[in-house]
Amino acid sequence: MIGSGVVFRWPIRVYYEDTDAGGIVYYANYLKFMERARSEWLRSRGVDLAVLAHNEDAMFVVRSANLEFLRPAHLSDDLEVSVQVAHQRPASVELSQVVTRSGEALCTGVVRLACINMRTARPRPLPDFFENE
């Protein structure tokens, strides 16, 4: 069961591999940070994506992502990435995500996930652990 009012937070440390030559986080890595937080958000609620795929032929794919880069993150920064349900439809969910450092927003994003049938690659209803609110 996943509710829209709950904000999930996941810590991320910036490693050398996440940065460019100037020690600043490469822009595409914010998407990776958000992906990790989404995976951990589901995992914290008992959702195993491999089991979901095997038992229900279901998987999530990114339908769209819109990011705003506000401030740079740097090598060795301790970041926090949040996940919150913004909107839900029968076969998709829109998530609001924010990457922060010491409470300051560095990058905000809205990521829309579609649930699809793995065999047909067609939309399918969200699994039962989502509630329409």
C-alpha positions as CSV (number, residue, x, y, z in Angstrom):
1,M,0.0,0.0,0.0
2,I,1.5,3.3,-1.1
3,G,-0.1,6.6,0.0
4,S,0.4,9.9,-1.7
5,G,0.8,12.0,1.5
6,V,3.9,10.1,2.6
7,V,7.4,11.4,1.7
8,F,10.1,8.8,1.4
9,R,13.7,9.9,1.8
10,W,16.9,8.1,0.8
11,P,20.5,9.1,1.5
12,I,23.0,9.3,-1.4
13,R,26.7,10.1,-1.2
14,V,28.4,11.7,-4.2
15,Y,31.3,9.6,-5.4
16,Y,34.0,10.4,-7.8
17,E,32.3,8.4,-10.6
18,D,29.2,10.8,-10.2
19,T,31.1,13.9,-11.1
20,D,32.7,15.7,-14.0
21,A,36.2,16.9,-14.3
22,G,35.4,19.9,-12.0
23,G,34.0,17.7,-9.2
24,I,30.4,18.7,-9.9
25,V,27.7,16.0,-10.3
26,Y,27.1,15.3,-13.9
27,Y,23.5,16.3,-14.8
28,A,22.4,12.8,-15.9
29,N,23.4,11.3,-12.6
30,Y,20.5,13.1,-10.9
31,L,18.3,10.7,-12.8
32,K,20.3,7.7,-11.4
33,F,19.9,9.1,-7.9
34,M,16.2,9.4,-8.3
35,E,16.0,5.9,-9.7
36,R,17.8,4.5,-6.7
37,A,15.4,6.3,-4.4
38,R,12.4,5.0,-6.3
39,S,13.7,1.5,-6.0
40,E,14.3,1.8,-2.3
41,W,10.9,3.5,-1.8
42,L,9.2,0.4,-3.3
43,R,11.5,-2.0,-1.5
44,S,10.7,-0.2,1.9
45,R,7.0,-1.1,1.2
46,G,7.8,-4.8,0.6
47,V,7.7,-4.6,-3.2
48,D,10.4,-6.7,-4.9
49,L,10.5,-5.7,-8.6
50,A,11.9,-9.1,-9.6
51,V,9.0,-10.9,-7.9
52,L,6.5,-8.5,-9.5
53,A,8.0,-9.2,-12.9
54,H,7.9,-13.0,-12.3
55,N,4.5,-13.3,-10.7
56,E,2.5,-10.6,-12.5
57,D,4.5,-10.0,-15.7
58,A,4.5,-6.4,-14.7
59,M,7.2,-3.8,-14.8
60,F,7.5,0.0,-14.6
61,V,9.0,2.1,-17.3
62,V,9.7,5.8,-17.3
63,R,7.2,7.5,-19.5
64,S,8.5,11.0,-18.9
65,A,10.9,12.9,-16.7
66,N,11.1,16.7,-16.2
67,L,14.0,18.0,-14.1
68,E,15.0,21.4,-12.9
69,F,18.6,21.9,-11.9
70,L,18.8,24.6,-9.2
71,R,22.2,24.2,-7.5
72,P,25.2,22.0,-8.1
73,A,26.2,19.0,-5.9
74,H,29.9,18.3,-5.4
75,L,32.2,15.4,-4.8
76,S,31.7,13.9,-1.3
77,D,28.4,15.7,-0.7
78,D,25.8,13.8,1.4
79,L,22.5,14.2,-0.4
80,E,18.9,13.1,0.3
81,V,16.5,12.1,-2.4
82,S,12.7,12.2,-1.7
83,V,9.9,10.4,-3.4
84,Q,6.2,11.3,-3.2
85,V,3.2,10.3,-5.2
86,A,1.9,13.4,-7.0
87,H,-0.9,11.9,-9.2
88,Q,-2.1,8.4,-10.0
89,R,-3.9,7.0,-13.0
90,P,-5.1,3.4,-13.6
91,A,-1.9,2.4,-15.3
92,S,0.6,5.1,-14.4
93,V,1.9,7.1,-11.4
94,E,3.5,10.6,-11.3
95,L,6.1,11.0,-8.7
96,S,7.6,14.2,-7.3
97,Q,11.3,13.9,-6.4
98,V,13.7,16.3,-4.9
99,V,17.5,16.0,-4.4
100,T,18.6,18.1,-1.4
101,R,21.8,18.8,0.5
102,S,21.3,19.9,4.1
103,G,17.7,20.8,3.4
104,E,18.5,22.9,0.3
105,A,16.9,21.7,-3.0
106,L,19.5,21.1,-5.7
107,C,17.4,19.3,-8.3
108,T,13.6,18.8,-8.5
109,G,11.9,16.4,-10.8
110,V,8.6,15.0,-11.8
111,V,8.9,11.4,-13.1
112,R,5.9,9.6,-14.6
113,L,6.1,5.8,-14.5
114,A,3.8,3.6,-16.6
115,C,3.1,0.0,-15.6
116,I,3.3,-2.4,-18.5
117,N,2.8,-6.1,-19.2
118,M,6.3,-7.5,-19.9
119,R,5.1,-9.9,-22.6
120,T,3.1,-7.4,-24.6
121,A,4.7,-4.1,-23.6
122,R,1.2,-2.7,-23.4
123,P,-0.1,-0.7,-20.4
124,R,-1.7,-2.7,-17.6
125,P,-3.3,-1.6,-14.3
126,L,-1.1,-0.7,-11.4
127,P,-0.4,-3.5,-9.0
128,D,-2.6,-3.9,-5.9
129,F,-0.1,-2.2,-3.6
130,F,-1.1,1.2,-5.1
131,E,-4.2,2.8,-3.8
132,N,-6.3,5.3,-5.7
133,E,-6.6,8.3,-3.5
